[in-house]
Amino acid sequence: MSNIPETGRTPRVQIRLIVIQVLVFSLLLTLGGRLWYLQVRNGQEYTDEAKNNHVQQVIQPAVRGSILDTRGVPLADNETRLVVSASRTELMKMKDNGKAVLTALADILGMRPKDVMDKVRLCDAKTPQPCWNGSPYQPIPVTDEATTQQALQIRERAEDFPGITAEPTAVRRYAAPGLANTAQVLGYLSPVTDEEITKAAKSDSPYLRSDQVGRSGLERTYDKQLRGKAGVTRYEVDNLGRVIGQAKGDQAKPGANVVTSIDARVQAVAEYELNEAMKEARKELDRNTNENYKADSGAVVVMEAKTGRVVAMASLPTYDPNSWVGGISAKDYEKLTGKNSNFPLLNRAIQGLAAPGSIFKVVSSAAAVNAGYPFNGNYPCPSSYNVGSQVFKNFESKGYGSITIGRALEVSCDTVYYGLAHKEWQKDGGTKPKKSAHDWFYKTAHQFGLGAETGIDLPNEVTGRVPDRQWKQRFWEANKTGWCKQGKKGGTYVEQLAYEGCLEGNLMRAGDSVNYSIGQGDTLVTPIQMATIYAAISNGGTLYTPTVGKAIISPDGKQVEEIAPKSHGKLPMSKATRDEMDEALAGVATRGSAAWRFGGWPQDKIPMHAKTGTAEVYGKQTTSWFASYTKDYSIVMTISQGGTGSGASGPAVRKIYEAMYGLNAKGEQDLKKALMPAPRTALPTIQPDGSIDAPKVAPYEPEQEDPDEQVLAGPPVQTGRRD
């Protein structure tokens, strides 16, 4: 045992404790210094480095929902194609801004280098199409028609094509079943812009940079439902792009399907017959100009009379909406928007404005009754009507003696309406209107829904025009300065008109009211407005808001949101007046201005009601109108510079009805051939896997008429003018 005293160990222990304390203090001092160095002295540097560790999002685009016809036939759906895209972000990092890469890409794709470079340049006010109007950070499609061999070359030589991808992608397809183009109704897609992304950021349906957005038609109206929701996988990456973690992602949700009231078979018939009617019109001689009719554009609407649902809607000229898929070419863009294009993007059924001519007389007839003139009263129908020094002639200067308003509708007598409108103009105070002026002819037109949108579920519908006193005043205030500068008393026709407009363009003159009563002058309507009106006469007086969308069905078919018909008013006439007008319009087809086109029609089984119209247009040939209805449907067709209503449009409208009801030229019905003898109420079934057992649609083949078997109209003595 050690003989060292206990007290001898104390200094050593103390020394050791002191050493330990010094070491601990040194360590703490070192750690504190290091902490100060990291957080204070070099804090900003490490903060900047940390920022380079960020979250990257990988987008899985949602499959856009299909647009289906009333039986489930796809009008617009998706197909998988090999899409070659370019990353503008990567290309801009290169010294030549990717020119060499794009040139090499053009060589593989068999395209001109300029065409490829044009597709990836950004759109602005000075850059013509083609260009990219979407987000500059989104891959830009160069072509969606790459072959497998081209895609393999790009992927195998990835080092030669930085920023270029070739991937199978679901792209939009406009199927045109049975050659039913349906372009203006369906619309088209284009990439979302940065401005739209910012604007929708706080909405319940924000856009992603990969989104395609509906630009017109149903694609635009139901874009939110069709688009679905893209999936997002979030990765945390460092400044070298290496994945260092994965955050929670969102699964892609496919868009819903929009079922429409369009029947692809009827749509194909409507498009075909409108086109044939225009071709036939161009063969006819216009006796006023001694030239053939130009028949440069037209539209037709087929509507369910008791719901307002649109069964078919065609507009010519038209276009192929597939030309927009994957980016439109300069050549195609010029065809659609160029000076000589005649604007095929325009849906003339809802955007085409024209004077309605005599199909407007149903409005004037109701106005006359509302003003106190009995429908079955007797009114003179001379060959012409004088207002001061102006002479307003009946069509072909034919008179019918004293007739009722109903008979005036049948034979389309203008002078009956001239006289009634002139009397009302005088009662209301003429050019110095009374404070209590009724303005029945104008008020009634507004009550029929004219001068306002019908509310159809398609974008950019126009209102048309009812040229009442209020409109005259507004129009005069807007144009007075120009008229006064241009006007010249005793000058050319245009100068004289400007002179008169300058002095009293705000006054409702007698000639204005007289012209207006037969759908002429400054009156403008659209085919959809007139189809809505004639459908309302058919169903007893209810004005339905036209709709193309019929239901929205979830991708698995489990959720169905039906778009129910909605009424927006009643026709301003009593049931008795409606019934009298209904009888008169039936007379148009049997003994009036359309009788020569409806010989042999089975009037006892499927009563036909019609009104012809031939509208005069300053500086152009006449506009052909034909408005009609049965108990099930209304059909309205118009052809710009097409001639008379019964001559140009009448036969085509009849053929559409024949296809729908399964009739031949003799009026014999075969229900097996009938496309739609009654409106369809059932919705198509969508399976849980998203598949649809849709029937196939064969192209429309019109029945060939035997010239020896054609049925002609009844006794010519009984028929009215061929308006």
FENMO-V549765 format. One record per residue. N is the residue number from 1. RES is the residue in one letter. PSI is psi in radians with two decimals (999 if undefined). BURIAL is I if it has 16 or more other C-alpha atoms within 10 Angstrom, else O. D_LAST is the distance of its C-alpha to the last C-alpha in whole Angstrom. Layout:
# FENMO-V549765
n res psi burial d_last
N RES PSI BURIAL D_LAST
N RES PSI BURIAL D_LAST
This chain:
# FENMO-V549765
n res psi burial d_last
1 M 2.59 O 140
2 S 2.49 O 140
3 N 0.14 O 142
4 I 2.29 O 139
5 P 2.72 O 139
6 E -0.64 O 136
7 T -0.29 O 136
8 G -0.34 O 136
9 R -0.33 O 132
10 T -0.81 O 130
11 P -0.68 O 130
12 R -0.77 O 128
13 V -0.73 O 126
14 Q -0.71 O 125
15 I -0.76 O 125
16 R -0.75 O 122
17 L -0.70 O 120
18 I -0.72 O 120
19 V -0.79 O 119
20 I -0.75 O 116
21 Q -0.71 O 115
22 V -0.75 O 115
23 L -0.81 O 113
24 V -0.75 O 110
25 F -0.68 O 110
26 S -0.75 O 110
27 L -0.77 O 107
28 L -0.71 O 105
29 L -0.70 O 105
30 T -0.80 O 104
31 L -0.72 O 101
32 G -0.72 O 100
33 G -0.71 O 101
34 R -0.69 O 98
35 L -0.74 O 96
36 W -0.70 O 96
37 Y -0.74 O 95
38 L -0.69 O 92
39 Q -0.51 O 91
40 V -1.07 O 92
41 R -0.84 O 93
42 N 0.38 O 90
43 G -0.79 O 88
44 Q -0.66 O 85
45 E -0.78 O 86
46 Y -0.51 O 85
47 T -0.77 O 82
48 D -0.69 O 81
49 E -0.64 O 82
50 A -0.55 O 80
51 K -0.43 O 77
52 N -0.27 O 77
53 N 1.79 I 77
54 H 3.05 I 73
55 V 2.22 I 71
56 Q 2.45 I 68
57 Q 2.30 O 65
58 V 2.09 O 64
59 I 2.30 I 60
60 Q 1.80 I 59
61 P 2.47 I 55
62 A 2.53 I 53
63 V 2.16 I 51
64 R 2.45 I 47
65 G 2.79 I 46
66 S 2.71 I 43
67 I 2.11 I 39
68 L 2.67 I 38
69 D -3.12 I 35
70 T -0.36 I 35
71 R 0.05 I 37
72 G 0.09 I 40
73 V 2.19 I 39
74 P 2.18 I 39
75 L -0.58 I 37
76 A 2.18 I 39
77 D -2.72 I 43
78 N 2.62 I 46
79 E 2.67 O 48
80 T 2.20 O 52
81 R 2.80 I 52
82 L 1.96 I 55
83 V 2.20 I 54
84 V 2.16 I 56
85 S 2.73 I 56
86 A 2.37 I 58
87 S 1.89 I 60
88 R -0.58 I 60
89 T -0.78 O 63
90 E -0.71 O 65
91 L -0.65 I 64
92 M -0.24 O 65
93 K -0.27 O 68
94 M 2.67 O 69
95 K -0.64 O 70
96 D 0.31 O 67
97 N 0.53 O 64
98 G 0.19 I 64
99 K -0.76 I 63
100 A -0.71 I 65
101 V -0.78 I 64
102 L -0.60 I 61
103 T -0.78 I 61
104 A -0.65 O 63
105 L -0.73 I 60
106 A -0.65 I 58
107 D -0.73 O 60
108 I -0.69 O 60
109 L -0.13 I 57
110 G 0.58 O 56
111 M 2.86 O 54
112 R 2.42 O 54
113 P -0.67 I 57
114 K -0.70 O 54
115 D -0.68 I 51
116 V -0.78 I 54
117 M -0.61 I 55
118 D -0.64 I 52
119 K -0.51 I 51
120 V -0.03 I 54
121 R 2.70 I 54
122 L 2.49 I 53
123 C 2.48 I 50
124 D -3.02 O 50
125 A -0.45 O 48
126 K -0.11 O 49
127 T 2.08 O 49
128 P 2.84 O 46
129 Q 2.61 I 44
130 P 2.54 I 46
131 C 2.99 I 49
132 W 2.04 I 50
133 N 0.15 I 48
134 G -2.90 I 50
135 S 2.38 I 54
136 P -0.22 I 57
137 Y -0.07 O 59
138 Q 2.46 I 57
139 P 2.36 I 57
140 I 2.07 I 54
141 P 2.27 I 52
142 V -0.72 I 53
143 T 2.58 I 51
144 D 0.34 I 50
145 E 0.52 O 50
146 A 2.52 I 54
147 T 2.88 O 56
148 T -0.69 O 59
149 Q -0.73 O 61
150 Q -0.75 I 60
151 A -0.72 I 61
152 L -0.72 O 64
153 Q -0.76 O 65
154 I -0.74 I 64
155 R -0.61 O 66
156 E -0.46 O 69
157 R 0.82 O 69
158 A -0.58 O 69
159 E -0.41 O 71
160 D -0.26 O 69
161 F 1.05 I 66
162 P 2.37 I 67
163 G 0.02 I 64
164 I 2.33 I 62
165 T 2.66 I 61
166 A 1.83 I 60
167 E 2.56 I 59
168 P 2.24 I 57
169 T 2.50 I 54
170 A 2.09 I 51
171 V 2.78 I 48
172 R 2.49 I 44
173 R 2.25 I 42
174 Y 1.83 I 38
175 A -0.45 I 38
176 A 1.00 I 35
177 P 2.32 I 35
178 G 0.43 I 33
179 L 0.36 I 32
180 A 1.72 I 30
181 N -0.90 I 31
182 T 0.50 I 30
183 A -0.94 I 31
184 Q -0.46 I 29
185 V -0.75 I 30
186 L -0.74 I 34
187 G -2.76 I 35
188 Y 3.02 I 38
189 L 2.72 I 42
190 S 2.86 I 44
191 P 2.61 I 48
192 V 2.56 I 49
193 T 2.84 I 50
194 D -0.66 I 53
195 E -0.74 O 51
196 E -0.65 I 50
197 I -0.80 I 53
198 T -0.76 O 55
199 K -0.64 O 52
200 A 0.05 O 52
201 A -0.63 O 56
202 K 0.11 O 56
203 S 3.10 O 53
204 D 0.02 O 53
205 S 1.20 O 52
206 P 2.71 O 53
207 Y 2.65 I 52
208 L 2.79 I 55
209 R -0.36 I 55
210 S -0.08 I 54
211 D 2.50 I 51
212 Q 2.43 I 47
213 V 2.44 I 45
214 G 2.28 I 41
215 R -0.34 I 39
216 S 3.00 I 35
217 G -2.70 I 33
218 L -0.54 I 35
219 E -0.56 I 38
220 R -0.81 I 39
221 T -0.76 I 38
222 Y 0.51 I 40
223 D -0.77 I 43
224 K -0.76 I 46
225 Q -0.68 I 45
226 L -0.57 I 45
227 R -0.57 I 47
228 G -2.78 I 50
229 K 2.13 I 54
230 A 2.61 I 56
231 G 2.59 I 59
232 V 2.14 I 62
233 T 2.21 I 66
234 R 2.19 I 68
235 Y 2.41 I 71
236 E 2.17 I 74
237 V 2.71 I 75
238 D -3.03 I 78
239 N -0.15 O 77
240 L 0.06 O 78
241 G 0.14 O 75
242 R 2.36 O 77
243 V 2.19 O 76
244 I 0.04 O 79
245 G 2.86 O 77
246 Q 2.25 O 74
247 A 3.05 O 72
248 K 2.38 O 70
249 G 3.00 O 66
250 D 2.31 O 63
251 Q 2.53 O 61
252 A 2.43 I 58
253 K 2.02 I 55
254 P 2.71 I 52
255 G 2.80 I 49
256 A 2.85 I 47
257 N 2.41 I 44
258 V 2.02 I 40
259 V 2.29 I 38
260 T 2.97 I 35
261 S -0.03 I 32
262 I 2.33 I 30
263 D 2.03 I 31
264 A -0.58 I 31
265 R -0.80 I 30
266 V -0.64 I 27
267 Q -0.77 I 27
268 A -0.71 I 27
269 V -0.81 I 24
270 A -0.78 I 22
271 E -0.77 I 23
272 Y -0.85 I 23
273 E -0.60 I 20
274 L -0.79 I 18
275 N -0.75 I 21
276 E -0.68 O 20
277 A -0.70 I 16
278 M -0.69 I 17
279 K -0.72 I 19
280 E -0.65 I 17
281 A -0.62 I 14
282 R -0.24 I 18
283 K -0.25 O 18
284 E 2.54 I 15
285 L 2.27 O 16
286 D 1.95 I 14
287 R -0.36 O 14
288 N -0.63 O 15
289 T -0.17 O 18
290 N 0.49 O 19
291 E 2.77 O 19
292 N 2.63 I 18
293 Y 2.49 I 16
294 K -0.60 I 18
295 A 1.08 I 17
296 D -0.25 I 20
297 S 2.85 I 19
298 G 3.01 I 18
299 A 2.68 I 18
300 V 2.48 I 18
301 V 2.27 I 20
302 V 2.12 I 21
303 M 2.47 I 23
304 E 2.17 I 26
305 A -0.53 I 24
306 K 0.04 I 28
307 T -0.40 I 30
308 G 0.05 I 27
309 R 2.41 I 29
310 V 2.12 I 27
311 V -0.59 I 27
312 A 2.56 I 25
313 M 2.00 I 24
314 A 2.56 I 23
315 S 2.29 I 23
316 L 2.48 I 23
317 P 2.81 I 25
318 T -2.98 I 27
319 Y 2.99 I 31
320 D 1.94 I 34
321 P -0.30 I 36
322 N -0.32 I 39
323 S -0.32 O 40
324 W -0.31 I 41
325 V 2.23 I 43
326 G 0.18 I 47
327 G 2.26 I 46
328 I 2.53 I 43
329 S 2.81 I 44
330 A -0.69 I 43
331 K -0.81 O 41
332 D -0.66 I 39
333 Y -0.66 I 39
334 E -0.66 O 38
335 K -0.56 I 35
336 L -0.49 I 34
337 T -0.08 O 34
338 G 2.97 O 35
339 K -0.61 O 33
340 N 0.32 O 31
341 S -0.42 O 30
342 N 0.37 I 27
343 F 1.14 I 28
344 P -0.32 I 28
345 L -0.31 I 30
346 L 2.23 I 27
347 N 1.65 I 26
348 R -0.24 I 22
349 A -0.51 I 21
350 I -0.18 I 24
351 Q -0.16 I 24
352 G 2.12 I 21
353 L 2.39 I 20
354 A 2.72 I 16
355 A 2.37 I 14
356 P -0.28 I 12
357 G -2.54 I 9
358 S -0.25 I 8
359 I -0.21 I 10
360 F -0.24 I 13
361 K -0.29 I 13
362 V -0.58 I 15
363 V -0.83 I 17
364 S -0.59 I 17
365 S -0.79 I 17
366 A -0.68 I 21
367 A -0.72 I 22
368 A -0.74 I 22
369 V -0.74 I 24
370 N -0.51 I 26
371 A -0.10 I 27
372 G 0.13 O 28
373 Y 2.07 I 25
374 P 2.44 O 25
375 F -0.64 I 22
376 N 0.30 O 23
377 G 2.97 O 24
378 N 2.30 I 22
379 Y 2.45 I 20
380 P 2.42 I 19
381 C 1.26 I 16
382 P 3.05 I 17
383 S -0.35 I 15
384 S 2.88 I 16
385 Y 2.30 I 18
386 N 2.32 O 22
387 V 1.74 O 23
388 G -2.20 O 26
389 S -0.10 O 26
390 Q 2.42 O 22
391 V 2.09 O 20
392 F 2.00 I 16
393 K 2.65 I 14
394 N 2.78 I 11
395 F 2.25 I 8
396 E 0.41 O 10
397 S 0.67 O 12
398 K 2.41 I 12
399 G 2.74 I 14
400 Y 0.24 I 15
401 G -2.58 O 18
402 S 2.10 O 20
403 I 2.90 I 18
404 T 2.96 I 19
405 I -0.64 I 17
406 G -0.78 I 16
407 R -0.57 I 14
408 A -0.62 I 12
409 L -0.76 I 11
410 E -0.87 I 10
411 V 0.00 I 8
412 S 0.93 I 7
413 C 2.01 I 10
414 D -0.70 I 11
415 T -0.44 I 14
416 V -0.79 I 16
417 Y -0.58 I 15
418 Y -0.85 I 17
419 G -0.76 I 20
420 L -0.77 I 21
421 A -0.67 I 21
422 H -0.74 I 23
423 K -0.75 O 25
424 E -0.64 I 26
425 W -0.74 I 26
426 Q -0.75 O 29
427 K -0.61 O 30
428 D -0.02 I 31
429 G 0.07 O 33
430 G -2.29 I 30
431 T -0.15 O 32
432 K 1.36 O 35
433 P 2.53 I 34
434 K 2.72 O 36
435 K -0.48 O 38
436 S 0.38 O 36
437 A 2.31 O 33
438 H -0.61 O 31
439 D 0.89 I 27
440 W -0.73 I 26
441 F -0.54 I 22
442 Y -0.73 I 24
443 K -0.77 O 26
444 T -0.67 I 24
445 A -0.74 I 22
446 H -0.68 I 25
447 Q -0.44 I 26
448 F -0.14 I 23
449 G 0.10 I 25
450 L 2.70 I 23
451 G 0.19 I 25
452 A 2.78 I 27
453 E 2.56 I 28
454 T -0.38 I 27
455 G 0.26 I 30
456 I 2.61 I 30
457 D 0.85 I 33
458 L 2.47 I 32
459 P 2.75 I 33
460 N 0.56 O 31
461 E 2.51 I 28
462 V 2.81 I 27
463 T -0.36 I 26
464 G -2.89 I 23
465 R 2.28 I 23
466 V 1.88 I 23
467 P 1.14 I 24
468 D -3.05 I 26
469 R -0.65 I 29
470 Q -0.73 O 31
471 W -0.71 O 29
472 K -0.73 I 29
473 Q -0.79 I 33
474 R -0.74 O 33
475 F -0.67 O 31
476 W -0.75 I 33
477 E -0.60 O 36
478 A -0.45 O 35
479 N -0.04 O 34
480 K -0.81 I 36
481 T -0.82 O 39
482 G -0.72 O 37
483 W -0.75 I 35
484 C -0.55 I 38
485 K -0.69 O 39
486 Q -0.51 O 36
487 G 2.56 I 35
488 K 2.11 I 36
489 K 2.24 O 36
490 G 0.15 O 34
491 G -2.68 O 34
492 T 2.99 O 31
493 Y -0.79 O 28
494 V -0.73 O 28
495 E -0.67 I 32
496 Q -0.71 I 31
497 L -0.75 I 28
498 A -0.68 I 31
499 Y -0.82 I 34
500 E -0.66 O 31
501 G -0.66 I 31
502 C -0.74 I 35
503 L -0.80 O 36
504 E 0.63 O 33
505 G -0.25 I 31
506 N -0.05 I 32
507 L 2.45 I 31
508 M 1.84 I 28
509 R 2.86 I 26
510 A -0.74 I 24
511 G -0.57 I 22
512 D -0.81 I 22
513 S -0.67 I 21
514 V -0.83 I 18
515 N -0.72 I 16
516 Y -0.60 I 17
517 S -0.37 I 16
518 I 0.38 I 12
519 G 0.54 I 13
520 Q -2.83 I 14
521 G -2.32 I 18
522 D 0.12 I 20
523 T 2.34 I 18
524 L 2.37 I 19
525 V 2.95 I 18
526 T 2.74 I 19
527 P -0.64 I 18
528 I -0.59 I 21
529 Q -0.77 I 21
530 M -0.60 I 17
531 A -0.66 I 19
532 T -0.72 I 22
533 I -0.83 I 20
534 Y -0.54 I 18
535 A -0.66 I 21
536 A -0.67 I 23
537 I -0.70 I 21
538 S -0.78 I 22
539 N 0.03 I 26
540 G -0.02 I 26
541 G 0.05 I 26
542 T 2.20 I 28
543 L 1.90 I 27
544 Y 2.52 I 28
545 T 2.11 I 29
546 P 2.47 I 28
547 T 2.56 I 31
548 V -0.70 I 31
549 G 2.33 I 35
550 K -0.60 I 36
551 A 2.70 I 40
552 I 2.09 I 43
553 I 2.31 I 45
554 S 2.79 I 49
555 P -0.54 I 50
556 D 0.04 I 52
557 G 0.05 I 50
558 K -0.52 O 52
559 Q 2.19 O 50
560 V 2.13 O 46
561 E 1.76 O 44
562 E 2.46 O 41
563 I 1.73 O 38
564 A 2.58 O 37
565 P 2.51 O 34
566 K 2.43 O 34
567 S 2.50 O 32
568 H 0.32 O 31
569 G 3.13 O 30
570 K 2.62 I 29
571 L 2.46 I 25
572 P 1.14 I 26
573 M 2.71 I 26
574 S 2.92 O 28
575 K -0.66 O 28
576 A -0.77 O 27
577 T -0.69 I 24
578 R -0.75 I 23
579 D -0.68 O 23
580 E -0.70 I 21
581 M -0.68 I 18
582 D -0.76 I 19
583 E -0.70 I 19
584 A -0.69 I 16
585 L -0.51 I 14
586 A -0.62 I 16
587 G -0.51 I 14
588 V -0.68 I 11
589 A -0.33 I 12
590 T -0.55 I 14
591 R 0.12 I 13
592 G -2.55 I 10
593 S -0.25 I 6
594 A 0.04 I 8
595 A -0.61 I 11
596 W -0.24 I 11
597 R -0.19 I 11
598 F 0.50 I 14
599 G 2.38 I 16
600 G 0.03 I 20
601 W 2.39 I 19
602 P 1.28 O 22
603 Q -0.48 I 21
604 D -0.50 O 25
605 K -0.75 O 26
606 I 1.43 O 23
607 P 2.22 O 21
608 M 2.38 I 17
609 H 2.39 I 15
610 A 2.85 I 12
611 K 2.28 I 9
612 T 2.72 I 6
613 G 2.37 I 6
614 T 1.78 I 6
615 A 2.31 I 9
616 E 2.44 I 12
617 V 2.21 I 15
618 Y 2.21 O 18
619 G 0.04 O 20
620 K 2.98 O 17
621 Q 2.92 I 14
622 T 2.64 I 11
623 T 2.24 I 11
624 S 2.28 I 9
625 W 2.48 I 9
626 F 2.02 I 9
627 A 2.42 I 12
628 S 2.92 I 14
629 Y 2.72 I 18
630 T -2.93 I 20
631 K -0.30 I 24
632 D -0.67 I 25
633 Y 2.73 I 22
634 S 2.47 I 19
635 I 2.23 I 17
636 V 2.27 I 15
637 M 2.51 I 14
638 T 2.52 I 13
639 I 2.05 I 14
640 S 2.31 I 15
641 Q 0.77 I 14
642 G -0.12 I 12
643 G -2.50 I 9
644 T 2.83 I 5
645 G -0.86 I 6
646 S -0.52 I 6
647 G -0.81 I 8
648 A -0.87 I 10
649 S -0.52 I 11
650 G -0.90 I 10
651 P -0.67 I 13
652 A -0.72 I 15
653 V -0.73 I 15
654 R -0.77 I 16
655 K -0.57 I 19
656 I -0.79 I 20
657 Y -0.74 I 20
658 E -0.73 I 22
659 A -0.68 I 25
660 M -0.71 I 25
661 Y -0.10 I 26
662 G 0.71 I 27
663 L 2.57 I 25
664 N -3.11 I 25
665 A -0.38 I 22
666 K -0.10 I 23
667 G 0.18 I 23
668 E 2.36 O 27
669 Q 2.37 I 28
670 D 1.77 O 31
671 L -0.40 O 32
672 K -0.47 O 35
673 K -0.15 O 32
674 A 2.21 I 30
675 L -0.68 I 30
676 M 1.23 I 29
677 P -0.27 I 29
678 A 2.66 O 30
679 P 2.50 I 30
680 R 2.26 O 34
681 T -0.49 O 36
682 A 2.62 O 39
683 L 2.61 I 40
684 P 2.69 I 42
685 T 2.26 I 46
686 I 2.21 I 48
687 Q 2.79 O 51
688 P -0.50 O 54
689 D 0.09 O 54
690 G -0.07 O 51
691 S 2.71 O 50
692 I 2.21 I 46
693 D 1.33 O 46
694 A 2.47 O 42
695 P 2.69 O 41
696 K 2.62 O 40
697 V 2.04 O 36
698 A 2.59 O 35
699 P 2.54 O 33
700 Y 2.25 I 29
701 E 1.81 O 29
702 P 2.54 O 26
703 E 2.30 O 26
704 Q 2.15 O 26
705 E 2.43 O 24
706 D 2.07 O 26
707 P -0.54 O 24
708 D -0.23 O 26
709 E 0.01 O 25
710 Q 2.43 O 22
711 V 2.20 I 20
712 L 3.00 O 17
713 A 3.00 I 15
714 G -2.89 I 17
715 P 2.18 O 17
716 P -0.38 O 14
717 V -0.56 O 16
718 Q -0.26 O 15
719 T 2.69 I 11
720 G -2.90 I 8
721 R 2.71 I 5
722 R 1.26 I 4
723 D 999 I 0
